[in-house]
Amino acid sequence: MPAMFKGIYLSMAFAVSTAGILAAKPNVVLVMADDQGWGQTGYRNHPALKTPHLDAMAANGLRFDRFYAGGPVCSPTRATVLTGRTHDRTGVFDHGYALRQQEKTLGQAMKNAGYATGHFGKWHLNGLRGPGAPIFKEDTHHPGAFGFDEWLSVTNFFDRNPIMSHKGKIEEYAGDSSEIIVDEALKFIRSKVNAQKPFFTVIWYGTPHDPWTAADSDKKPFAKLSAKAQEHYGELVAMDRSIGTLRRGLRELGVAQNTLVWFTSDNGGLPRFDPPTTGGLRGFKGSMYEGGLRVPAIIEWPAEISKARITNYPSGAVDIFPTLAEVVGLKKSTMLKPQDGLSLVKLFSREIGSRKKPLPFRSRGRVAVINNNYKLISLPDGNKTQYELYNLKNDEAERNNLIEKETKVAKRLQEKLKAIDASVTASVDGQDYPEKKVAPQPPRVFWWESEVYRPYFSEWIKRPEYGPRLKRFLGSKEKKKP
């Protein structure tokens, strides 16, 4: 071949190759359960619950057996997912706090990278507490303010036959909440596939958060359990079925191969259920023990994870943003520093040894750090601090406190913990922002305390999810009148 034609051929080949890479930009779907415990999957041999679709996802991807929520309750983990930062840094100290608009979010980064962005389901980052209510377009902290072009969302947990907000417009739905938001998310995904635009889709369930309301058919397998457990586990059956709908929908649209689907839960399981929710771990939702922090997690991405595997590499919600940043090729400037997570991309193909950066947690005055096999917890005890040290490899249930026996490890981790705590305190004070201070935030209130919801009281008081709370609120207001 003459040199001139060879050069043209190589240029064309490069152009085609580059076009192929650009066309193959991976789609991303983040899925998160609400209060699903580490033990509540079929693949972990739960004695009552079957999760065939999560099991199939795990059998085709990377299953994490040591994956950690961002915090022991819901809003904090959501803030961590969107920022890559332990939640106190972001101003989301507990459930119902608003995410600071000074934060840099994953939604914004993906939107700026050319992705169509959509949020479906529970939001709980706008300062409003109480059962999930539609989010108004006037709300300064709705999903759109953090990078989501499309959103069908509610303030908090939601169950069957919900009313939701489609970009500020109230819409009513019939059926199971998990299946509703997956169906709506697939409509969004289908439109982007037709438009040949990559999509970033966030699906945040309201299941299995209380109050528990399941379809009769979904409760049947649990007839021997308590009435409460029947509803709770029935919700999980519907949620698992919706996972199947999502996976099937991606296959039918021809995009499953190059779509990264990441499933996890927002915190540990709930107490007072038999069978229990946390698979033998100590503690439950709200606790800094493993039962409050360790959650199920799976990544399915056939194009890059071709061989199914189970990993015990310690990882968590803090790693989602940095991992996706590497997957998509985001600039480092899209993430606000300090970042608490790290990229897990190398883990997709092989085990990568010890974790180089400890996993940090700070909640309600308690601080914990997980450094590979060891975990140190600091607990306030009056004017003192109580420390507990566990070797999670040998003592997954955290029964044996090693603080007096392994003093060298304890001292080393105390230094790490104190450094993390000081760094987070600086973030809380606004030192990570250009202004070096925190901008005004919405108050943390129940949504019925906000005047914008008052016009809806007369209708919503008839709804089972709102009625009892609205009646108590209005009754207390009447009593306070002179």
C-alpha positions in Angstrom: 0.0 0.0 0.0 1.5 3.4 -0.9 2.5 5.6 2.0 -0.1 8.3 1.2 -3.0 5.7 1.2 -1.6 4.0 4.2 -1.7 7.3 6.1 -5.3 8.0 5.0 -6.3 4.4 6.0 -4.7 4.8 9.5 -6.4 8.2 9.9 -9.8 6.7 9.0 -9.2 3.7 11.3 -8.4 6.0 14.1 -11.4 8.1 13.5 -13.7 5.0 13.4 -12.1 3.7 16.6 -12.5 7.0 18.4 -16.1 7.3 17.2 -16.7 3.8 18.6 -15.2 4.8 22.0 -17.4 7.9 22.1 -20.5 6.0 21.1 -19.7 3.4 23.8 -19.8 5.9 26.6 -21.2 3.8 29.5 -24.6 4.5 30.9 -25.0 4.5 34.7 -27.9 3.5 36.9 -27.6 3.9 40.7 -30.2 1.9 42.7 -30.6 2.2 46.4 -33.0 0.5 48.8 -34.3 2.2 52.0 -33.5 0.3 55.2 -32.6 -3.1 53.5 -30.2 -4.9 55.8 -27.0 -6.8 54.9 -28.7 -10.1 55.5 -31.8 -9.5 53.5 -31.0 -11.2 50.2 -31.4 -14.7 48.8 -27.7 -14.9 48.0 -26.9 -14.5 51.7 -29.2 -17.3 52.4 -31.9 -15.4 54.2 -34.2 -18.0 55.8 -37.5 -16.5 54.6 -36.8 -14.0 51.8 -36.1 -14.9 48.2 -34.5 -12.3 45.9 -34.1 -14.1 42.5 -33.4 -10.9 40.6 -30.8 -9.5 42.9 -29.3 -13.0 43.0 -29.1 -13.0 39.2 -27.5 -9.6 39.2 -24.9 -10.8 41.7 -24.3 -14.0 39.7 -23.5 -11.8 36.7 -21.4 -9.0 38.3 -19.3 -8.0 41.3 -20.9 -8.7 44.6 -19.5 -6.8 47.7 -19.7 -8.5 51.0 -18.0 -5.6 52.9 -19.8 -2.6 51.5 -20.7 0.3 53.8 -23.3 3.0 53.7 -22.2 6.6 54.0 -23.8 6.7 57.5 -26.1 4.8 59.7 -29.3 6.6 58.5 -30.7 7.6 55.2 -30.2 11.3 54.2 -26.5 11.1 55.2 -25.8 8.2 52.8 -27.6 10.0 50.0 -25.4 13.0 50.5 -22.3 10.8 50.5 -23.3 9.1 47.2 -23.7 12.5 45.5 -20.5 14.0 46.9 -17.9 11.3 47.6 -17.6 12.8 51.1 -18.6 11.6 54.5 -21.9 13.2 55.2 -21.1 15.7 58.1 -18.8 17.5 55.6 -21.9 18.3 53.5 -24.1 19.6 56.3 -26.3 16.5 56.2 -25.8 15.6 59.8 -28.8 13.3 60.2 -32.0 12.3 58.4 -33.9 15.3 57.0 -31.0 17.8 56.7 -30.6 19.7 53.4 -27.6 19.2 51.2 -25.5 22.4 50.9 -25.6 23.9 47.5 -22.0 24.7 47.9 -21.2 21.0 47.4 -20.2 19.6 44.0 -22.5 16.8 43.1 -22.3 13.7 41.0 -25.5 14.8 39.2 -23.9 18.1 38.2 -20.7 16.3 37.1 -22.5 13.8 34.9 -24.8 16.5 33.4 -21.7 18.6 32.5 -20.1 15.5 30.9 -23.0 15.2 28.5 -25.2 12.7 30.3 -29.0 13.0 30.5 -29.6 12.9 34.3 -32.7 11.7 36.1 -33.8 11.1 39.7 -36.7 8.8 40.6 -38.0 8.2 44.1 -36.9 9.3 47.5 -34.9 12.5 47.7 -34.6 13.5 51.4 -32.0 16.2 50.9 -34.1 19.3 51.0 -34.6 19.8 54.8 -38.1 18.2 55.1 -39.0 15.4 57.4 -42.1 13.2 57.6 -43.5 10.7 55.2 -42.6 11.5 51.6 -44.6 14.3 50.0 -44.3 15.9 46.6 -41.5 18.4 46.2 -42.5 21.8 44.8 -40.7 23.5 42.0 -40.1 26.5 44.3 -38.1 24.3 46.6 -34.5 25.6 46.5 -33.1 22.1 47.1 -35.0 19.9 44.8 -33.2 17.3 42.7 -32.9 19.8 39.7 -30.8 22.1 41.9 -28.2 19.4 42.1 -27.9 18.4 38.5 -30.9 16.3 37.6 -32.7 17.3 34.4 -35.6 15.0 35.0 -37.0 14.1 38.4 -40.0 12.3 39.7 -39.4 12.5 43.4 -40.8 12.8 47.0 -39.3 14.3 50.1 -38.9 11.0 52.0 -40.1 7.4 52.2 -43.2 6.4 50.2 -45.3 3.3 49.8 -48.2 2.0 47.7 -50.3 4.4 45.6 -48.0 7.4 46.2 -48.4 11.0 45.1 -45.2 12.3 43.7 -43.7 15.4 42.1 -42.7 15.4 38.4 -40.4 18.5 38.4 -42.8 20.3 40.7 -46.1 19.0 39.2 -48.1 16.7 41.5 -48.9 13.3 40.0 -50.8 10.4 41.5 -49.8 6.8 40.9 -51.4 3.4 41.7 -49.4 0.3 42.7 -46.2 -0.6 44.4 -43.8 2.3 44.8 -40.7 0.3 43.7 -42.4 -0.8 40.5 -43.7 2.6 39.8 -40.4 4.4 39.9 -38.6 1.7 37.9 -41.3 1.9 35.2 -40.9 5.7 35.1 -37.1 5.5 35.1 -37.3 3.1 32.1 -39.5 5.6 30.2 -36.7 8.2 30.8 -34.0 5.7 29.7 -36.0 4.6 26.6 -36.2 8.3 25.5 -32.5 8.8 25.9 -31.7 5.5 24.1 -33.9 6.7 21.2 -32.1 10.1 21.3 -28.7 8.2 21.3 -27.7 10.1 24.5 -25.9 8.5 27.5 -28.0 8.4 30.7 -27.3 8.7 34.4 -30.3 7.5 36.3 -30.8 7.4 40.0 -33.5 5.2 41.4 -34.0 5.6 45.2 -36.6 3.3 46.6 -38.9 3.9 49.6 -38.7 0.2 50.4 -38.5 -1.4 53.0 -38.8 1.7 55.2 -41.9 1.7 57.5 -44.9 1.9 57.3 -45.0 -1.4 55.5 -47.7 -2.0 53.0 -47.4 -4.9 50.5 -49.7 -6.5 48.0 -51.5 -9.6 49.2 -49.8 -11.8 46.6 -46.3 -10.6 47.8 -47.2 -11.4 51.4 -48.2 -15.0 50.7 -44.7 -16.6 51.1 -44.5 -15.2 54.7 -47.8 -16.4 56.1 -46.1 -18.0 59.1 -44.4 -14.7 60.1 -45.9 -11.8 62.1 -48.2 -9.4 60.3 -45.5 -6.7 60.4 -42.9 -9.0 58.9 -45.3 -10.1 56.2 -45.7 -6.5 55.0 -42.0 -5.8 55.4 -40.8 -8.8 53.4 -43.6 -8.5 50.9 -42.3 -5.0 50.1 -38.9 -6.5 49.4 -40.4 -9.1 47.1 -41.9 -6.3 45.0 -38.6 -4.4 45.1 -36.7 -7.4 43.9 -39.2 -7.9 41.1 -38.7 -4.3 40.0 -34.9 -5.0 39.8 -35.9 -7.8 37.3 -38.0 -5.3 35.4 -35.1 -2.9 35.2 -32.6 -5.5 34.0 -35.0 -6.8 31.4 -35.8 -3.3 30.2 -32.1 -2.5 29.7 -31.7 -5.8 27.7 -34.7 -5.1 25.6 -33.4 -1.6 24.8 -30.1 -3.1 23.8 -28.0 -1.2 26.3 -27.5 -3.7 29.1 -24.0 -4.6 28.0 -22.6 -1.1 28.4 -24.8 0.0 31.4 -23.2 0.0 34.8 -25.9 -0.8 37.4 -24.9 -0.3 41.0 -27.3 -1.5 43.7 -26.9 -0.9 47.4 -28.9 0.2 50.5 -28.8 3.5 52.4 -28.1 2.0 55.9 -28.3 -1.2 57.9 -31.4 -3.2 58.6 -34.2 -2.7 61.1 -34.6 -4.2 64.6 -37.4 -6.3 66.0 -37.9 -8.5 63.0 -37.9 -12.3 63.0 -36.1 -13.5 60.9 -33.6 -10.7 61.6 -32.4 -8.3 58.9 -28.6 -7.9 59.4 -27.3 -11.5 58.8 -25.8 -11.9 62.3 -24.1 -8.5 62.5 -24.2 -6.4 65.6 -26.6 -3.5 65.8 -29.2 -2.1 63.4 -30.0 1.2 61.5 -28.7 4.1 63.5 -25.8 2.1 65.0 -22.1 2.5 64.3 -21.7 -1.2 64.5 -21.6 -3.3 61.4 -25.4 -4.0 61.4 -26.0 -0.2 61.1 -23.4 0.4 58.4 -22.7 -2.7 56.3 -25.2 -3.1 53.4 -25.7 -5.3 50.4 -24.1 -4.0 47.2 -23.7 -5.3 43.6 -22.2 -3.8 40.4 -23.4 -5.3 37.1 -21.6 -4.1 34.0 -21.2 -6.9 31.4 -18.9 -4.9 29.2 -16.3 -4.5 31.9 -17.1 -7.1 34.6 -17.2 -10.2 32.4 -16.5 -12.7 35.2 -18.8 -12.8 38.3 -16.9 -12.5 41.6 -17.5 -11.9 45.3 -15.2 -9.5 47.0 -14.4 -8.7 50.6 -12.5 -5.6 49.8 -13.8 -2.9 52.2 -15.6 -0.2 50.2 -18.6 2.0 50.5 -20.8 4.8 49.4 -17.9 7.2 49.6 -16.4 5.3 46.6 -19.3 5.7 44.2 -18.4 9.2 42.9 -14.7 8.6 42.5 -15.3 5.3 40.8 -17.8 6.8 38.3 -15.4 9.7 37.8 -12.8 7.3 36.5 -15.3 5.2 34.5 -16.7 8.3 32.7 -13.4 10.3 32.6 -14.5 13.2 34.7 -12.0 15.9 35.6 -10.8 15.9 39.2 -12.1 19.4 39.6 -15.7 18.0 39.5 -15.2 16.6 43.0 -14.9 18.9 46.0 -12.0 18.2 48.3 -11.3 16.5 50.6 -12.7 13.3 49.1 -13.1 10.4 51.5 -13.6 7.7 48.8 -11.4 6.2 46.2 -12.0 4.6 42.7 -12.8 0.9 42.7 -12.3 0.5 38.9 -9.3 -1.8 39.3 -11.4 -4.1 41.5 -13.7 -4.8 38.5 -11.2 -7.2 37.1 -9.2 -8.5 40.0 -8.5 -8.3 43.7 -6.3 -5.3 44.6 -4.9 -6.0 48.0 -5.3 -3.8 51.0 -7.3 -0.6 51.0 -5.0 2.5 50.9 -7.5 4.9 52.4 -9.5 4.2 55.6 -13.3 4.4 55.5 -14.5 7.2 57.8 -17.9 7.6 59.6 -19.1 10.4 61.8 -22.7 10.6 63.1 -24.4 12.0 66.2 -21.1 12.7 68.0 -19.8 9.2 67.3 -16.8 8.6 65.0 -15.6 5.3 63.4 -12.8 4.4 61.1 -12.4 1.1 59.2 -8.9 0.3 58.2 -9.0 -3.0 56.3 -9.5 -5.7 59.0 -9.7 -3.3 61.9 -12.4 -1.0 63.0 -12.2 1.7 65.8 -15.2 3.4 67.2 -15.2 6.4 69.4 -18.3 6.9 71.5 -19.1 9.9 73.7 -19.3 8.9 77.4 -20.2 12.0 79.5 -17.1 14.2 79.5 -14.9 11.3 78.3 -14.6 9.3 75.1 -15.0 5.5 75.0 -13.1 3.6 72.4 -13.8 0.1 71.0 -11.6 -1.8 68.6 -12.6 -4.8 66.6 -10.9 -7.2 64.1 -13.6 -7.7 61.6 -11.9 -10.6 59.8 -11.9 -12.7 63.0 -14.9 -11.1 64.7 -17.5 -10.0 62.2 -20.2 -9.7 64.9 -18.0 -7.3 67.0 -18.2 -9.3 70.2 -14.6 -9.0 71.3 -13.4 -5.4 72.1 -9.6 -5.4 71.6 -8.9 -1.9 72.8 -6.8 -3.2 75.8 -5.2 -6.1 74.0 -4.0 -4.5 70.7 -2.7 -1.2 72.0 -0.4 -0.5 69.0 -3.2 -0.9 66.5 -5.5 1.1 68.8 -3.1 4.0 69.1 -2.5 4.1 65.3 -6.2 4.1 64.5 -6.9 6.7 67.2 -4.5 9.0 65.4 -6.2 8.4 62.1 -9.6 8.9 63.7 -8.7 12.2 65.4 -7.2 13.5 62.1 -10.4 12.6 60.2 -12.6 14.1 62.9 -10.6 17.4 62.8 -10.8 17.4 59.0 -14.6 16.9 59.0 -15.0 19.6 61.6 -13.2 22.0 59.3 -15.6 21.0 56.5 -18.6 21.5 58.8 -17.3 25.1 59.4 -17.2 25.7 55.6 -13.4 25.6 55.1 -13.8 23.5 51.9 -15.7 26.3 50.1 -14.2 29.3 48.3 -16.2 31.6 50.7 -14.7 29.8 53.8 -18.1 29.8 55.3 -21.5 28.0 55.1 -24.2 29.7 53.1 -27.7 29.9 54.7 -29.5 26.6 54.8 -33.2 25.6 54.8 -34.3 24.6 58.3 -34.8 21.0 59.2 -38.6 20.8 59.7 -41.5 18.5 59.0 -43.1 19.4 55.7 -46.5 20.2 57.2 -44.7 23.1 59.1 -44.1 24.8 55.8 -46.8 27.1 54.6 -46.5 25.9 51.0 -48.1 22.6 51.9 -51.0 24.1 53.8 -53.4 24.3 50.8 -53.2 20.5 50.4 -54.1 19.6 54.0 -57.8 19.2 53.4 -57.2 16.5 50.7 -54.1 14.9 52.1 -55.5 14.4 55.6 -57.7 11.6 54.0 -54.6 9.8 52.8 -53.3 6.9 55.1 -49.7 8.0 54.9 -50.4 11.6 55.9 -53.7 11.5 57.8 -52.5 10.5 61.4 -49.6 13.0 61.4 -51.6 15.9 60.0 -54.4 15.3 62.5 -51.9 15.3 65.4 -50.3 18.5 64.0 -53.6 20.3 63.5 -54.8 19.1 66.9 -51.7 20.5 68.6 -52.2 23.9 66.8 -55.7 24.0 68.1 -54.7 23.4 71.7 -52.1 26.2 71.5 -54.8 28.8 70.5 -55.7 31.2 73.4 
